[in-house]
Amino acid sequence: MPKDYYKILGVDKNASQDDIKKAFRKLAHEHHPDKKTGNADRFKEANEAYSVLGDESKRKQYDMYGSAGGMGGQGGFGGQGGFGGFDFSGFQNGQGFQDFDLGDIFGEFFGGGGTRERSRRGRDISIDVEIPFADSIFGTERTILVNKVSECDLCAGSGAKHGSEMKTCDTCNGKGKINETRRSILGSFSTTRTCDVCHGHGRIPKEKCSQCHGQGVYKKESEIKVKIPAGIDDGEMVRLSGAGEAVPHGVTGDLYIKIHVKKHAFWKKDGANLVADLNIKLSDALLGIEHTLTTLDGDIKLKIPEGVGHGEILRIKGKGVPVDKSRRGDILVTINIIIPRKLSKDSKKLIEELRKQGV
C-alpha cells in the first residue's frame, strides 16, 4: 500500500510548497540520527516524503496515481531515502545544515569525495593562414608571428629576479588555495579557490623579475614554425599543442591554425586526385593530338587519342596528391570538345564531305 506522504510530513494535501519545505526541515531537525533524541527511520521517512512532495511534477504524479512512478522503489533516487544513501550528517544540533563543502557533496554523488585540484590552463588561440594551392598538395613549413602571453624567458616562469629566493605567500600562508564561506537558504557553503597572488604555487619571489614583474609570464611576439601536411584541405585546422597562451604555474594552451587554400586557375583537388577540365578543338578530338599539360610537377605530354569523346576522362597515374612517402594519387583530365558556332565556307564544305562519308 502506498505511503501517505502528506501524513508523514504532517501537512494538508492543499499545503503550499513553502509549507511542505518548512514541515520537512522541522522533522529533519527533530529526528536527525546525530541527535540524542533522533530517530533514523523517521528521518528517512520524512526525507522520502519530501523528495516527492518537494518536487512539483513528482507531487502532481503522486496526487494522481498514489506514487511518484519511475523513481527506483519507494519514492526516491535509490530506494529508501530519497537520495539513495547520501549522508545528511550536515544536520547537527537542530541548527539546519552546518557548513559543508560542495566538492564533498559532488564526491558523494559521483564517486571520489572531497574537492579536486584542477591545473590552471592557458587560453587556446587561433589564427588564419593562407597558402598557395601547390603547398596544400605537397605540404610546407611556415614561420608565423603570434602576439601572445608566453612564459618569461628571463626567469623561466618563476617570477623571481635572478638569484632571488622564494618566500611563503602571505595571502594563502603557502597553501596555494583560499577557503571562503558563503551563506544561502540551505546554510553555509565552503568553497575553495586558487590564490590569485601566488597562483596556487604557495610561494612568491622576494624580489620580482624585471621583465614579467613577478608574474612568470608576459606578452610578447613569438616566432612559431608550423608544419602543414601534404593534402590538407581548405578550412582544415592544424593544432600545435602547448603553443597557445601561458599562465603562471599552469599548463600552456594550444594554438589552432586554420588553413585557407588559394584557388588554382586550372587544377582542383578531389581526394587523392588532381582533376581538371581540358578544352580541345573538334579537329583535335577527331584526329588526336599530343597536348602539353602544365602540372604541379612541371610540364608533361598528354596524348589525346583519335576519336576521344566529349566528357571522357584521361588518367595520368602517380602525379596526384601524395598519400604517403611512396604513393600518390592520379591526375584526371576531363575532355571538353569545343564545337564552333560559326564555320567558314571552306569549313562547311569539308564538314559536308565528312557527312557524305558517314562521319
C-alpha positions as CSV (number, residue, x, y, z in Angstrom):
1,M,0.0,0.0,0.0
2,P,1.4,3.4,-0.9
3,K,2.6,5.6,1.9
4,D,0.7,8.8,2.8
5,Y,3.5,11.4,2.3
6,Y,1.2,14.2,3.4
7,K,0.5,12.4,6.7
8,I,4.2,11.7,7.2
9,L,5.1,15.4,6.9
10,G,2.0,16.4,8.9
11,V,0.6,18.7,6.2
12,D,-2.7,19.1,4.3
13,K,-3.0,18.0,0.7
14,N,-3.6,21.6,-0.3
15,A,-0.4,22.7,1.5
16,S,1.9,25.1,-0.4
17,Q,5.4,24.1,-1.4
18,D,6.8,26.5,1.2
19,D,4.7,24.8,3.9
20,I,6.0,21.4,2.8
21,K,9.6,22.6,3.0
22,K,9.1,24.1,6.5
23,A,7.5,20.9,7.7
24,F,10.3,18.7,6.3
25,R,13.0,20.9,7.9
26,K,11.2,20.7,11.2
27,L,11.0,16.9,11.1
28,A,14.6,16.7,9.9
29,H,15.9,18.7,12.8
30,E,13.8,16.7,15.2
31,H,14.6,13.2,14.0
32,H,18.2,13.6,12.7
33,P,20.2,10.5,13.8
34,D,23.1,12.6,15.1
35,K,20.8,14.0,17.8
36,K,20.3,12.1,21.1
37,T,16.6,12.1,20.6
38,G,16.9,11.4,16.9
39,N,15.1,8.6,15.0
40,A,16.8,7.3,11.9
41,D,13.7,5.6,10.5
42,R,11.5,8.7,10.9
43,F,14.3,10.9,9.4
44,K,14.5,8.6,6.3
45,E,10.7,8.5,6.0
46,A,10.5,12.3,6.1
47,N,13.3,12.6,3.6
48,E,11.5,10.1,1.3
49,A,8.2,12.1,1.5
50,Y,9.9,15.4,0.8
51,S,11.8,14.1,-2.2
52,V,8.4,13.6,-3.8
53,L,6.2,16.4,-2.4
54,G,9.0,18.9,-2.6
55,D,9.1,18.4,-6.4
56,E,6.0,19.8,-8.1
57,S,6.0,17.4,-11.0
58,K,6.5,14.4,-8.8
59,R,3.9,15.7,-6.4
60,K,1.3,16.0,-9.2
61,Q,2.0,12.4,-10.3
62,Y,1.7,11.2,-6.7
63,D,-1.6,13.0,-6.2
64,M,-2.9,11.4,-9.4
65,Y,-1.6,7.8,-9.0
66,G,-0.6,7.5,-5.4
67,S,3.1,7.1,-6.3
68,A,5.8,9.1,-7.9
69,G,6.5,6.5,-10.6
70,G,9.8,5.5,-12.1
71,M,11.8,6.7,-9.1
72,G,13.5,3.5,-8.1
73,G,11.4,1.8,-5.4
74,Q,9.9,3.7,-2.5
75,G,9.9,7.2,-3.8
76,G,13.4,8.4,-4.1
77,F,16.5,8.3,-6.1
78,G,17.7,4.9,-4.9
79,G,15.1,3.1,-2.8
80,Q,14.5,4.1,0.8
81,G,15.7,7.5,1.5
82,G,15.1,9.8,-1.5
83,F,18.8,10.3,-2.1
84,G,20.0,6.7,-2.2
85,G,22.3,6.6,0.8
86,F,23.5,10.2,0.7
87,D,24.9,11.2,4.1
88,F,22.9,14.0,5.8
89,S,25.3,14.3,8.7
90,G,25.4,18.1,7.9
91,F,22.3,18.4,10.0
92,Q,23.5,18.8,13.6
93,N,22.3,20.2,16.9
94,G,18.9,21.2,15.4
95,Q,20.5,24.1,13.6
96,G,19.8,23.1,9.9
97,F,22.7,22.4,7.6
98,Q,26.1,23.0,9.1
99,D,29.0,24.2,6.9
100,F,29.8,21.7,4.2
101,D,32.0,21.7,1.1
102,L,30.3,21.4,-2.3
103,G,33.2,19.3,-3.5
104,D,32.3,16.7,-0.8
105,I,28.7,16.6,-2.0
106,F,29.6,16.0,-5.6
107,G,32.1,13.5,-4.5
108,E,29.3,11.6,-2.7
109,F,27.2,11.6,-5.8
110,F,29.8,10.8,-8.5
111,G,32.4,9.0,-6.5
112,G,35.7,10.2,-5.1
113,G,34.6,12.7,-2.5
114,G,36.4,15.9,-1.5
115,T,37.5,18.8,-3.5
116,R,39.7,18.2,-6.6
117,E,42.6,20.3,-7.6
118,R,42.5,21.4,-11.2
119,S,45.5,22.6,-13.1
120,R,45.3,26.1,-14.4
121,R,45.4,26.2,-18.2
122,G,46.2,29.0,-20.6
123,R,43.9,30.2,-23.3
124,D,43.7,28.5,-26.6
125,I,44.3,30.8,-29.5
126,S,43.6,30.5,-33.2
127,I,44.9,32.3,-36.3
128,D,44.3,32.1,-40.1
129,V,47.0,31.3,-42.6
130,E,46.6,31.4,-46.4
131,I,48.8,29.1,-48.6
132,P,49.1,28.5,-52.3
133,F,47.4,25.5,-53.9
134,A,50.7,23.7,-54.6
135,D,51.7,24.0,-50.9
136,S,48.4,22.4,-49.9
137,I,49.2,19.4,-52.2
138,F,52.8,18.8,-51.3
139,G,52.9,20.2,-47.7
140,T,55.0,23.1,-46.5
141,E,56.6,24.7,-43.4
142,R,55.7,28.2,-42.4
143,T,57.1,30.5,-39.8
144,I,54.4,32.7,-38.3
145,L,54.5,35.5,-35.8
146,V,52.0,35.4,-32.9
147,N,51.5,38.1,-30.2
148,K,50.6,36.1,-27.1
149,V,51.2,35.6,-23.4
150,S,54.3,33.4,-23.0
151,E,56.4,32.1,-20.3
152,C,59.0,34.6,-19.2
153,D,62.4,33.6,-20.7
154,L,64.3,35.7,-18.2
155,C,63.1,33.9,-15.0
156,A,61.9,30.7,-16.7
157,G,58.4,31.3,-15.3
158,S,59.4,31.6,-11.7
159,G,58.6,35.3,-11.5
160,A,61.8,35.8,-9.4
161,K,64.8,38.0,-10.1
162,H,67.9,36.0,-11.0
163,G,69.5,34.8,-7.7
164,S,66.5,35.8,-5.6
165,E,65.0,33.4,-3.1
166,M,61.3,32.4,-2.9
167,K,59.2,33.0,0.2
168,T,55.9,31.7,1.5
169,C,52.9,33.5,0.2
170,D,51.3,35.7,2.9
171,T,47.8,35.7,1.4
172,C,47.3,31.9,1.5
173,N,50.0,31.0,4.0
174,G,51.7,28.8,1.5
175,K,48.6,26.6,0.8
176,G,48.1,27.9,-2.7
177,K,44.3,28.0,-2.0
178,I,41.9,30.3,-0.2
179,N,38.9,28.9,1.6
180,E,35.7,31.1,1.5
181,T,32.4,30.6,3.3
182,R,29.2,31.8,1.8
183,R,25.7,31.6,3.2
184,S,22.5,30.6,1.4
185,I,19.0,29.4,2.3
186,L,20.4,25.9,2.8
187,G,23.1,27.1,5.2
188,S,26.7,27.9,4.7
189,F,28.8,26.7,1.8
190,S,32.6,26.4,1.9
191,T,34.3,26.9,-1.4
192,T,38.0,26.8,-2.3
193,R,39.7,29.0,-4.9
194,T,43.2,29.3,-6.2
195,C,45.2,32.1,-4.5
196,D,45.4,35.0,-7.0
197,V,48.7,36.2,-5.5
198,C,50.8,33.1,-5.9
199,H,48.6,31.5,-8.5
200,G,48.3,28.3,-6.5
201,H,52.1,27.9,-6.1
202,G,52.2,28.7,-2.4
203,R,55.4,30.7,-2.8
204,I,56.3,34.1,-4.2
205,P,59.6,35.7,-5.0
206,K,61.3,38.0,-2.5
207,E,62.5,40.1,-5.5
208,K,60.4,40.2,-8.7
209,C,61.7,39.6,-12.2
210,S,62.2,42.9,-14.0
211,Q,60.7,41.5,-17.3
212,C,57.5,39.9,-16.1
213,H,57.1,41.8,-12.8
214,G,56.8,38.6,-10.8
215,Q,54.1,37.0,-12.9
216,G,56.2,34.4,-14.6
217,V,54.5,35.3,-17.9
218,Y,54.4,38.3,-20.2
219,K,53.0,39.2,-23.6
220,K,55.4,39.1,-26.5
221,E,55.6,38.4,-30.2
222,S,56.6,34.8,-30.7
223,E,58.0,33.1,-33.8
224,I,56.5,29.7,-34.4
225,K,57.3,27.1,-37.0
226,V,54.3,25.3,-38.4
227,K,54.4,22.1,-40.5
228,I,51.5,22.0,-42.9
229,P,50.8,18.4,-44.0
230,A,50.5,17.3,-47.7
231,G,47.0,17.1,-49.0
232,I,45.4,19.5,-46.5
233,D,42.0,20.8,-47.5
234,D,40.7,24.4,-47.4
235,G,39.3,25.2,-43.9
236,E,41.2,22.4,-42.1
237,M,42.8,23.1,-38.7
238,V,46.4,22.4,-37.7
239,R,46.8,22.1,-33.9
240,L,50.0,22.8,-32.1
241,S,49.8,21.5,-28.5
242,G,51.3,23.8,-25.9
243,A,51.8,26.7,-28.4
244,G,48.9,28.8,-27.0
245,E,48.9,31.3,-24.2
246,A,50.7,30.6,-20.9
247,V,49.5,31.1,-17.3
248,P,51.6,31.4,-14.1
249,H,52.4,27.9,-12.8
250,G,50.0,26.2,-15.1
251,V,49.6,24.4,-18.4
252,T,50.0,26.3,-21.7
253,G,47.0,26.3,-24.0
254,D,47.1,25.2,-27.7
255,L,47.4,27.1,-30.9
256,Y,45.0,26.3,-33.7
257,I,45.8,27.4,-37.3
258,K,43.0,27.5,-39.8
259,I,44.3,26.9,-43.3
260,H,42.9,28.8,-46.3
261,V,44.0,27.4,-49.7
262,K,44.2,29.7,-52.7
263,K,42.2,28.5,-55.7
264,H,44.3,27.3,-58.7
265,A,43.4,28.6,-62.1
266,F,43.4,25.1,-63.6
267,W,43.6,22.3,-61.0
268,K,41.3,21.2,-58.3
269,K,41.8,18.6,-55.5
270,D,39.4,15.6,-55.3
271,G,40.5,13.3,-52.5
272,A,43.9,11.9,-53.6
273,N,43.5,13.0,-57.2
274,L,44.1,16.2,-59.1
275,V,41.3,17.0,-61.6
276,A,40.9,19.5,-64.4
277,D,38.9,20.2,-67.5
278,L,40.7,20.5,-70.8
279,N,39.1,22.2,-73.8
280,I,40.1,20.9,-77.2
281,K,39.1,21.6,-80.8
282,L,36.8,19.3,-82.7
283,S,39.6,18.5,-85.2
284,D,41.9,17.5,-82.4
285,A,39.2,15.3,-81.0
286,L,38.8,13.6,-84.4
287,L,42.4,13.3,-85.3
288,G,44.1,13.1,-81.9
289,I,46.9,15.3,-80.6
290,E,49.7,15.4,-78.1
291,H,49.0,18.2,-75.6
292,T,51.5,19.9,-73.3
293,L,49.9,19.8,-69.8
294,T,51.3,22.1,-67.1
295,T,51.1,20.2,-63.8
296,L,52.3,21.0,-60.3
297,D,55.4,18.9,-61.1
298,G,56.1,20.7,-64.3
299,D,55.2,20.2,-68.0
300,I,54.2,16.7,-69.2
301,K,52.9,15.4,-72.5
302,L,49.3,14.2,-72.6
303,K,48.4,12.0,-75.5
304,I,44.8,12.6,-76.6
305,P,43.7,9.6,-78.8
306,E,41.8,9.8,-82.1
307,G,38.0,9.9,-81.7
308,V,38.1,10.9,-78.0
309,G,34.6,11.6,-76.7
310,H,33.2,14.7,-75.0
311,G,33.3,14.2,-71.2
312,E,35.8,11.3,-71.5
313,I,38.4,11.2,-68.6
314,L,42.1,10.6,-69.3
315,R,44.2,9.4,-66.4
316,I,47.9,10.1,-65.6
317,K,48.9,7.7,-62.8
318,G,51.0,8.7,-59.8
319,K,51.0,12.5,-60.4
320,G,48.2,13.4,-58.0
321,V,48.2,14.2,-54.2
322,P,50.8,12.4,-52.1
323,V,49.2,9.7,-50.0
324,D,52.4,8.7,-48.2
325,K,56.1,8.8,-48.9
326,S,55.9,6.3,-51.7
327,R,52.4,6.7,-53.1
328,R,50.5,9.4,-54.9
329,G,47.0,9.7,-56.4
330,D,46.4,10.3,-60.1
331,I,45.7,13.2,-62.4
332,L,42.2,13.0,-64.1
333,V,41.6,15.2,-67.1
334,T,38.1,15.6,-68.4
335,I,37.9,16.4,-72.2
336,N,35.6,19.2,-73.3
337,I,35.2,19.3,-77.1
338,I,34.5,22.8,-78.3
339,I,32.0,23.0,-81.2
340,P,32.4,26.1,-83.3
341,R,29.3,28.2,-83.6
342,K,30.2,29.7,-87.0
343,L,32.0,28.0,-89.9
344,S,33.7,29.4,-92.9
345,K,32.5,28.4,-96.4
346,D,35.6,26.1,-96.8
347,S,34.9,24.5,-93.4
348,K,31.3,23.9,-94.2
349,K,32.3,22.2,-97.5
350,L,34.7,19.9,-95.6
351,I,32.1,19.0,-93.0
352,E,29.5,18.3,-95.7
353,E,32.1,16.0,-97.3
354,L,32.5,14.2,-94.0
355,R,28.7,13.9,-93.7
356,K,28.5,12.3,-97.1
357,Q,31.2,9.8,-95.9
358,G,29.1,9.0,-92.9
359,V,31.3,10.7,-90.4
